[in-house]
Amino acid sequence: MSTMNPGDGAAMAAAADQLPAEAGPHPVTEKRRSSLLPTMTPWLALGMTLVGSIALFGILGPFLVGDPDQIRDMGLRAPSGSFLLGTTNTGQDVLAQLAYATRGSLEIGVLVGILATVLSAFFGIYGAYRGGFIDEVFSLLSNVFLVIPGLPLVIVISGFVPQSSRGLWTIAVVLAVTSWAASARVLRAQTLSVRHRDYVAAAQTSGEKPWRVIVVEILPNLLPVLASQFVFAVIAAILGEAGLSFIGLGASNSATLGTMLYYAQNGFALSLGAWWWFVPPGLIIALFGMGMSLINFSIDEIINPRLKNLRRHRKLAKRAARLERRRAGSCDSPGPETSGTSNGRVESARDDAPDDAPDDAPDIALDDAHNTALDTDVDAKEEVR
């Protein structure tokens, strides 16, 4: 029996250190990363198309149109070749106003989304991780904001702010302060579930600092929840700003979709039949909200495992139904071309089967796939119930 000298182990370790590392990402990391991304569906593609188109219009539109505040001596005009969306009662270009208003509303939506997400993450994640007195105070604060009606509180706070100081940032802060509590409660519940897992306990035992444990170990597991709450905060901010501007409490000296509706109302656009003045801003708000909602529904598949399993089971059921139709087509005896195609599918399936498999192996495989898909579909429906 051969023996190994003590120096041989050190030489082997040194040689192993000199070996090149394997190229490509780790499969576990890739699987975890893919699990944090929503499945591309037609609804998700439609939502991304709507949001992307409106965002591009808000970003690039102001550089392609004229001055939205220029007053012309022509009054209220319907859409024409000179003015694609017509003019207001003072001769201002509605298309130019729509481009600048879309950009202003998007700015408020993104600002409120970021501020509300940061506030909810701080009060929800940090409070739940620290526990004790800090968690109790943060929970009490979030409960107080939850029981206060949001819209009246926004109206009261905006009413106390002087009109000269009521800019985009002021409205964004007001909307963010009144919209973080519900998200903080959800994040607190998720953090309480994650903080007791083994990898978090291992990081705490190894002496990691609390901020590092939160950022590295806990926060990545809450990214889908944070993304969903950010999307919801953006939608709520745009709608809230439009409501405030419609009643005259919006941002002063700022162009938003809400201010367009406000001036259209004061200009009696509805009674005069000037649909081109109030329909475009309302349609932009509706389409942007629908696009963000479709994106949020796709993110829900990551947060709620039942939705993901139900979609997977439905795909299996559809696949089994297709296989069943192919088998039924192969059993029928239609024209020569169809019969040859069906027999070719069965023959290819039999060719793929092992040599020692019986003659009815493709039929048995079809039955197994069909039964498995039906069982999983029934299980998924029972879970949803």
C-alpha positions in Angstrom: 0.0 0.0 0.0 1.4 3.4 -1.0 2.0 6.2 1.5 1.9 10.0 0.9 4.6 12.3 2.2 3.5 15.4 4.1 5.0 17.6 1.4 2.9 15.9 -1.3 -0.4 17.3 0.1 1.0 20.9 0.0 2.1 20.4 -3.5 -1.3 19.1 -4.6 -3.0 22.0 -2.9 -0.7 24.5 -4.6 -1.4 22.8 -8.0 -5.1 23.0 -7.4 -4.9 26.7 -6.7 -3.1 27.2 -10.0 -5.9 25.5 -11.9 -8.1 27.9 -13.9 -11.5 28.6 -12.6 -14.5 27.2 -14.5 -15.9 29.7 -17.0 -19.6 30.8 -16.8 -21.9 31.6 -14.0 -22.8 29.2 -11.2 -26.0 27.2 -12.0 -27.4 27.9 -8.6 -26.9 31.6 -9.0 -28.4 31.6 -12.5 -31.5 29.7 -11.2 -31.9 32.1 -8.3 -31.6 35.1 -10.6 -34.1 33.7 -13.0 -36.6 33.0 -10.2 -36.6 36.8 -9.4 -37.7 37.7 -13.0 -41.3 37.5 -14.2 -42.3 35.2 -17.0 -42.6 37.0 -20.3 -46.3 36.8 -21.3 -48.4 38.7 -23.8 -49.8 40.8 -20.9 -46.4 41.7 -19.6 -45.2 42.6 -23.2 -48.3 44.8 -23.6 -47.7 46.5 -20.3 -44.1 47.2 -21.0 -45.0 48.5 -24.5 -47.5 50.9 -23.0 -45.3 52.1 -20.3 -42.2 52.4 -22.6 -44.2 54.3 -25.2 -45.6 56.8 -22.7 -42.2 57.2 -21.1 -40.5 57.9 -24.4 -43.2 60.4 -25.3 -42.7 62.2 -21.9 -38.9 62.2 -22.3 -38.5 63.0 -26.0 -41.7 64.8 -26.7 -40.8 68.2 -25.1 -37.8 68.4 -27.5 -40.0 67.8 -30.6 -42.8 70.3 -29.9 -43.1 74.0 -29.6 -43.7 76.3 -26.6 -46.7 75.0 -24.7 -47.3 78.5 -23.1 -47.4 80.4 -26.4 -50.8 82.2 -26.8 -52.2 82.6 -30.3 -55.0 84.7 -31.6 -57.2 81.9 -32.8 -59.2 80.6 -29.8 -60.4 77.0 -29.5 -59.6 75.0 -32.6 -60.2 71.3 -33.4 -57.3 69.0 -34.4 -55.9 69.8 -37.9 -52.8 69.5 -39.9 -51.2 72.5 -38.2 -52.2 71.4 -34.7 -52.5 67.6 -34.4 -54.4 67.8 -31.1 -56.0 71.2 -31.6 -55.7 74.3 -29.4 -57.1 75.6 -26.1 -59.3 78.6 -25.7 -56.3 80.8 -25.7 -54.7 79.3 -28.8 -52.1 77.1 -26.9 -51.0 73.9 -28.6 -52.6 70.9 -26.8 -49.9 68.5 -28.1 -47.1 70.6 -26.7 -48.9 70.9 -23.4 -49.5 67.1 -23.4 -45.8 66.4 -23.9 -44.7 68.6 -21.1 -47.5 67.5 -18.8 -46.6 63.8 -19.4 -43.0 64.5 -18.4 -44.1 66.3 -15.2 -46.5 63.6 -14.1 -43.8 60.9 -14.7 -41.3 62.9 -12.6 -43.8 63.1 -9.7 -44.6 59.4 -10.1 -41.0 58.3 -10.0 -40.1 60.6 -7.1 -43.1 59.4 -5.0 -42.3 55.8 -5.9 -38.7 56.1 -4.8 -39.5 58.0 -1.6 -42.4 55.7 -0.6 -40.4 52.6 -1.3 -37.4 53.9 0.8 -39.7 54.8 3.7 -41.6 51.5 3.6 -38.3 49.6 3.4 -36.8 51.5 6.4 -39.9 51.2 8.7 -40.8 47.7 7.6 -37.5 45.9 7.0 -35.2 47.6 9.6 -37.9 47.6 12.3 -38.7 43.9 11.8 -35.0 42.9 11.8 -34.2 44.8 15.0 -37.3 43.9 16.8 -38.1 44.9 20.4 -39.0 48.5 21.1 -38.0 49.8 17.7 -40.3 47.4 16.0 -43.2 48.3 18.3 -42.7 52.1 17.6 -42.5 51.6 13.9 -45.5 49.3 13.8 -47.5 51.9 15.9 -46.5 54.6 13.5 -47.5 52.6 10.4 -50.8 51.7 12.0 -51.6 55.4 12.7 -51.0 56.3 9.1 -53.1 53.3 8.0 -56.2 54.3 9.9 -56.0 58.0 8.6 -57.8 58.4 5.3 -55.2 59.1 2.6 -57.0 61.5 0.3 -58.3 63.9 3.1 -54.9 63.9 4.7 -53.2 64.8 1.4 -55.8 67.6 0.8 -55.2 69.0 4.3 -51.4 68.9 4.1 -51.4 70.4 0.6 -53.9 73.1 1.7 -51.5 74.3 4.5 -48.6 74.6 2.1 -48.4 78.1 0.6 -49.1 78.2 -3.2 -45.7 79.8 -3.9 -43.9 76.8 -2.2 -46.1 74.1 -3.7 -43.7 72.7 -6.3 -43.1 69.2 -7.7 -40.9 68.2 -4.7 -43.4 69.4 -2.2 -46.3 67.5 -3.8 -44.0 64.4 -4.1 -43.1 64.5 -0.4 -46.7 64.9 0.6 -47.8 62.0 -1.5 -44.9 59.8 -0.3 -45.5 60.5 3.4 -49.2 59.4 3.0 -48.6 56.2 1.0 -45.8 54.2 2.7 -47.6 52.6 5.6 -49.4 49.7 3.8 -46.2 48.7 2.0 -44.3 48.8 5.3 -46.7 46.3 6.9 -46.2 43.9 4.0 -42.4 44.2 4.2 -42.5 43.7 8.0 -44.3 40.5 7.6 -41.9 39.2 4.9 -38.9 40.2 6.9 -40.1 38.4 10.0 -40.4 35.3 7.9 -36.9 35.7 6.4 -34.9 36.7 9.5 -35.3 33.3 11.1 -33.8 31.3 8.1 -30.5 29.5 8.4 -28.4 31.7 6.2 -29.5 34.8 8.2 -28.6 33.1 11.5 -25.3 32.0 10.0 -24.5 35.6 9.0 -25.4 36.9 12.5 -23.3 34.2 14.2 -20.3 35.0 12.1 -20.4 38.6 13.4 -21.8 40.4 10.4 -23.0 44.0 11.0 -26.8 44.5 11.0 -26.8 46.7 7.9 -24.8 44.1 6.0 -27.2 41.3 7.0 -30.1 43.4 5.9 -28.6 44.4 2.5 -26.9 41.2 1.6 -29.0 38.4 3.1 -32.6 39.8 3.5 -33.0 42.5 0.9 -32.4 40.3 -2.2 -35.3 38.0 -1.1 -37.6 41.0 -0.9 -36.8 42.5 -4.3 -40.0 41.3 -6.0 -42.1 42.7 -3.2 -40.2 46.1 -3.4 -40.7 46.2 -7.2 -44.4 45.5 -6.9 -44.8 48.2 -4.2 -42.8 50.7 -6.3 -45.1 50.1 -9.3 -48.1 50.6 -7.2 -46.7 53.7 -5.6 -46.0 55.2 -9.1 -49.6 54.6 -10.2 -51.1 56.0 -6.9 -48.8 59.0 -7.2 -49.9 60.0 -10.7 -53.6 59.5 -9.8 -53.2 61.4 -6.5 -51.4 64.3 -8.2 -54.1 64.4 -10.9 -56.8 64.6 -8.2 -55.0 67.4 -6.3 -54.4 69.4 -9.4 -58.0 69.0 -10.5 -59.2 70.6 -7.3 -56.6 73.4 -7.5 -54.1 72.0 -4.9 -51.4 70.7 -7.3 -48.0 71.9 -8.1 -47.8 75.6 -9.0 -46.0 76.7 -12.1 -45.6 73.0 -13.2 -47.2 71.3 -16.1 -48.8 67.9 -15.3 -51.6 65.9 -16.6 -53.7 67.0 -13.6 -53.2 70.7 -14.4 -54.3 70.1 -18.0 -57.5 68.6 -16.7 -57.8 71.5 -14.3 -57.5 74.2 -17.0 -59.8 72.2 -19.3 -62.5 72.2 -16.6 -62.1 75.9 -16.0 -62.2 76.5 -19.8 -65.6 74.7 -20.1 -64.1 72.2 -22.5 -66.7 69.5 -21.7 -69.7 71.8 -22.2 -68.1 73.2 -25.4 -67.4 69.8 -26.8 -63.7 70.3 -27.0 -62.8 66.7 -26.4 -59.2 67.1 -27.7 -58.5 69.2 -24.6 -59.4 66.8 -21.8 -59.5 63.3 -23.5 -55.7 63.0 -24.3 -54.5 63.7 -20.7 -57.1 61.3 -19.3 -56.2 58.7 -21.9 -52.5 59.0 -21.0 -53.3 58.4 -17.3 -55.5 55.4 -18.1 -53.1 53.8 -20.5 -50.1 54.3 -18.2 -52.0 52.9 -15.2 -53.1 49.9 -17.2 -49.5 49.2 -18.4 -48.1 49.5 -14.9 -50.9 47.2 -13.6 -50.1 44.6 -16.2 -46.5 44.7 -15.1 -47.5 44.4 -11.5 -49.7 41.4 -12.2 -46.6 39.7 -13.7 -44.5 40.5 -10.6 -47.2 38.9 -8.5 -46.3 35.5 -10.0 -42.9 35.8 -8.2 -44.4 36.9 -4.9 -47.3 34.4 -4.9 -46.0 30.8 -5.7 -49.5 29.6 -6.3 -49.9 31.7 -9.4 -46.6 30.4 -10.7 -47.5 26.8 -10.1 -51.0 27.3 -11.6 -49.6 28.7 -14.8 -47.1 25.8 -15.0 -49.8 23.3 -14.5 -52.0 24.9 -17.1 -49.1 24.6 -19.6 -48.8 20.9 -18.8 -52.5 20.5 -19.3 -52.4 22.2 -22.7 -49.4 20.1 -23.7 -51.3 17.0 -22.7 -54.3 18.1 -24.7 -52.2 18.6 -27.8 -50.7 15.2 -27.4 -54.1 13.8 -27.0 -55.3 15.4 -30.2 -52.3 14.1 -32.1 -53.0 10.6 -30.8 -56.7 10.9 -31.8 -55.6 12.1 -35.2 -53.3 9.2 -35.7 -56.1 6.8 -34.8 -58.5 8.2 -37.4 -58.2 7.4 -41.1 -58.7 10.6 -43.1 -57.0 11.4 -46.5 -53.7 10.0 -47.5 -51.7 13.1 -46.7 -53.1 13.6 -43.1 -52.8 9.9 -42.4 -49.2 9.9 -43.5 -48.4 12.9 -41.3 -50.1 11.3 -38.2 -48.4 8.0 -38.8 -45.1 9.7 -39.3 -45.5 11.3 -35.8 -46.2 8.0 -34.2 -43.4 6.3 -36.1 -40.9 9.1 -35.0 -42.1 8.6 -31.4 -41.6 4.8 -31.7 -38.1 5.4 -33.2 -37.1 7.5 -30.2 -38.3 4.7 -27.8 -35.7 2.2 -26.6 -35.2 -1.1 -28.5 -36.6 -3.2 -25.7 -39.8 -1.0 -25.3 -43.1 -2.5 -26.3 -44.9 -1.5 -29.4 -47.4 0.7 -27.6 -44.8 2.7 -25.8 -45.7 6.1 -27.5 -49.4 5.6 -26.5 -48.3 4.8 -22.9 -46.2 7.9 -22.8 -49.1 10.0 -24.1 -51.4 8.6 -21.4 -48.9 9.2 -18.7 -48.3 12.8 -19.8 -52.0 13.4 -20.0 -52.8 12.0 -16.6 -49.9 13.8 -15.0 -51.0 17.1 -16.4 -54.6 16.6 -15.4 -53.6 15.6 -11.8 -51.4 18.7 -11.5 -54.1 21.0 -12.8 -56.6 19.6 -10.3 -54.0 20.0 -7.5 -53.4 23.6 -8.6 -57.1 24.4 -8.6 -57.5 23.0 -5.1 -54.6 25.1 -3.8 -56.2 28.2 -5.3 -59.5 27.4 -3.6 
